[in-house]
């Protein structure tokens, strides 16, 4: 029996999505013994600070990559939207499973976005979401809010915020999608790069593990994610820069929409591209880089 260890953050969402991936992997490869390695990342420890002030979303990945490099883990399960454009040397994202709905949701005590009163307090730590909310409702008060999903939902229940914006995929994976008051359409809140997708990372030279993980690789998800990440690479995207990208397969073509703004939300630039459905992730990434260079 083949034994593998996977690294994951300890949050309820990270555990839920990692365990769901492992269950699916067991269905494809029953002769596996898979163990968990729980890791508290820098991003989890410093919850009182804005991510852009302490090093960015890569802080949710760094310690998991260290576990891969020192041999404590054979693979790591990430939310792709937390993965920076450059991975640590000798590591690779080798599997992108089927993608969940990438859209954002608004959670309130009953009001939809259009019904929130003037000055209502909406919590988010995402510059991208802040830019989108201000465009849709410039009269709202947008305030920083970090923490796990339960923490953010509780702040609404307690009345500290009138609403919070979260990824729908996270609520689905936790089995609490009914908590969403409203799913925000793409033209209202363009998703983060890779939102709703997982990225499974392992050592580049671990051929045996790569073969096992490939059982759950979804080519369509990988191509849409590659296009979105191409935008991020081209603009030099970081958590200090509001950036959104959404790729979808429609009518046999790859449609990509993106926006980029300056760190303060000014100089918002939007763009779109369409190409015949690409035959590789490299072609999709090239499309994203072409659009990203225009927006940079």
C-alpha positions, 0 to 999 in steps of 0.5 A: 500500500502506497503511503502519502502525507499531505500538508494543509492549513488547519482552518475548517475550510482548508480541512474540508476542501483537503479532505474532500480532495483526498476522498475523491483520490481514494475513489480513483486510487483505493490502494492508498494510505493518506495522512494529514499534516496540519500547518499553521501558516504566517497568514493564519497567525497574523490575523489582526493585520492586513495581508498587504501589510505583512507580505501578501497571500503567499503567507498562506502557502510558504510553510506548506511549501517548506513541508514539501521541500523538507520531506514532511509532506508529499503534496499540499492542497492550496486554494489557487487564489492564495498561490503567488505567481511564482512557486518555490524552486523545485515545486509544481502545481501538478493537479487542478481538480474540478472547479467550484463556482468562482463567484462572490456572495454577499452575506447580510441579515437579509438585505441584498446589495441593492437594498443595503442602507446608505452607509451600511458597513460591509467587511472585506480584506480584499482590495479587489472586492472593495473596488467592486463594491465601491463601483456598485455602491459608492455610498457604502462603508467598506471596512477591513475584516479578516479571519476564518469564514465562521468568524466573519459570519459571526460578525454579521450575526452580532451586528458589527457589520451589515454584511460581508463578501465571501467566496461562494466556493468556500461556503459550498465546501463547508456545506453552508451555502444557504447562508449566502444572501445573494450571489454576486454576478460576474459583472458586479464582482469579478472574481479573484484569480483562481477563485473556486479552484484548488491547486495541488502542489508537490515536488517537481521530481516526485514522478510517482506522486505526480502520477497519482495526483493526475487522476483528479486533474481537470483540464478545463479547470486548469486552462481557465486558471492558467489564463487568469494567472497569466493576467496576474503574472503580466501585471506583476500582481500582488495583494497590494494591487486590486486584480480580478480575472475570470475565464470561462469556456463558452461556445467552444471558446475561452472568454477572459475578462479582467480588471486591474487598479492601482493600490488605492483603487484608482485608475481602474482598467478593464479588458476582455479577450476571446480565443478558440478553446486552447489545446494547452495551459501554455496557450491559455496563459499566453492569452492572459499575459497578452491581456495583462500587458494591456492592463499593466 
